[in-house]
Amino acid sequence: MNRNTSRSFSANEKEIELLLKENNRWKERLAYFNEEINFLNLYLGADIFKKNILNLYERLQIFYDTLQNFKQENVELTREVHNHRYDIEGILECEDISCEVFYHDQHLNLEQKILKFAQKFRKFKLEIYSYTGGLLRQTSKEN
């Protein structure tokens, strides 16, 4: 007898699989943001900028302080994404459509938070690069 060993998935199981994949992409994206934040911390603290620039260190300190806020927000989003993974699996327990809608709304709200964070962070990085790009020393001996 020829047995088909491939299991057919319910619509909910396929949907959960897609939501879990998206959740994993969010985790990867937030991990990448964390690496960027770590790099920018080093960049802002490095002795690589020209000397005698008016308000340079004050401006770098403002960038650094703002970066710490991004770091904290990224940690919180990472925690939310991690916890949301278990919420996604809760869809299987739903017995009515309102329950499923609740979980989908949660998912969409988290996605919007991540997108908003990414947009703010991208804008912030451009501010840093625009301000500091022309202030980099060409050589280590340059003032």
C-alpha positions in Angstrom: 0.0 0.0 0.0 1.4 3.4 -1.0 1.1 5.8 1.9 1.3 9.5 1.4 3.4 10.7 4.3 3.0 14.4 3.6 0.6 15.9 6.1 -1.9 18.4 4.9 -2.0 21.6 7.0 -5.1 23.5 8.0 -5.6 27.1 6.8 -4.8 28.2 10.4 -1.6 26.2 10.5 -0.4 27.6 7.2 -1.3 31.1 8.3 0.6 30.5 11.6 3.6 29.3 9.6 3.6 32.6 7.6 3.2 34.7 10.8 6.0 32.9 12.5 8.3 33.5 9.4 7.5 37.1 9.6 8.2 37.1 13.3 11.6 35.6 12.6 12.3 38.3 10.0 11.5 40.9 12.6 13.9 39.3 15.1 16.7 39.3 12.4 16.0 42.9 11.6 16.0 44.0 15.2 19.3 42.1 15.7 20.8 44.0 12.8 19.6 47.3 14.3 21.3 46.3 17.5 24.6 45.8 15.7 24.2 49.2 14.0 23.5 50.8 17.3 26.6 49.2 18.8 28.7 50.4 15.8 27.3 54.0 16.1 28.2 54.0 19.8 31.8 53.3 18.9 31.7 55.7 16.0 30.4 58.6 18.0 33.0 57.9 20.8 36.0 57.5 18.5 38.7 60.0 18.1 38.2 60.4 14.4 36.7 63.9 14.0 38.5 67.1 13.2 39.4 69.3 16.2 38.3 72.8 16.9 34.8 72.4 15.5 32.3 74.6 17.4 29.9 72.6 19.6 31.2 69.2 18.2 31.3 67.4 21.4 28.0 68.7 22.6 26.4 67.6 19.3 28.0 64.2 19.5 26.7 63.9 23.1 23.1 64.6 21.9 23.5 62.0 19.2 24.9 59.5 21.8 22.0 60.2 24.2 19.4 59.8 21.4 21.1 56.6 20.4 20.7 55.2 23.9 17.0 55.8 23.6 17.0 53.8 20.3 18.9 51.1 22.0 16.3 50.8 24.8 13.4 50.9 22.3 15.1 48.2 20.3 15.5 46.0 23.4 11.8 46.5 24.2 10.7 45.7 20.6 12.9 42.6 20.6 11.3 41.4 23.8 7.8 42.1 22.3 8.7 40.1 19.1 10.0 37.2 21.2 6.8 37.1 23.3 4.6 37.6 20.3 5.8 34.3 18.9 3.9 32.5 21.6 0.8 34.7 21.0 0.8 33.6 17.3 0.5 30.0 18.3 -2.5 31.0 20.4 -4.5 31.3 17.1 -4.8 27.5 17.1 -6.8 27.7 20.4 -9.3 30.1 18.9 -12.8 29.0 18.6 -14.3 32.0 16.9 -13.3 34.7 14.4 -13.1 37.5 17.0 -10.4 35.6 18.7 -8.4 35.2 15.5 -9.0 38.9 14.7 -7.5 39.8 18.1 -4.3 38.0 17.4 -4.1 39.4 13.9 -4.6 42.9 15.2 -1.8 42.3 17.7 0.5 41.2 14.9 -0.3 44.2 12.7 0.2 46.6 15.6 3.6 45.1 16.3 4.5 45.3 12.7 3.6 49.0 12.6 5.7 49.6 15.7 8.7 48.0 14.1 8.2 49.9 10.8 7.9 53.2 12.7 11.1 52.4 14.7 12.9 51.5 11.5 11.9 54.8 9.8 12.9 56.9 12.8 16.2 55.1 13.1 17.0 55.5 9.4 16.3 59.2 9.7 18.5 59.5 12.8 21.4 57.7 11.1 21.1 60.1 8.2 21.4 63.0 10.7 24.5 61.5 12.2 26.1 60.8 8.8 25.2 64.2 7.4 26.6 66.1 10.4 29.8 64.0 10.9 30.7 63.0 7.3 32.5 66.3 6.6 34.1 66.3 10.0 36.2 63.1 9.7 39.9 63.6 9.8 41.7 62.4 6.7 44.8 61.2 8.6 45.4 60.4 12.3 47.8 63.4 12.5 45.3 65.9 11.2 43.7 68.3 13.7 
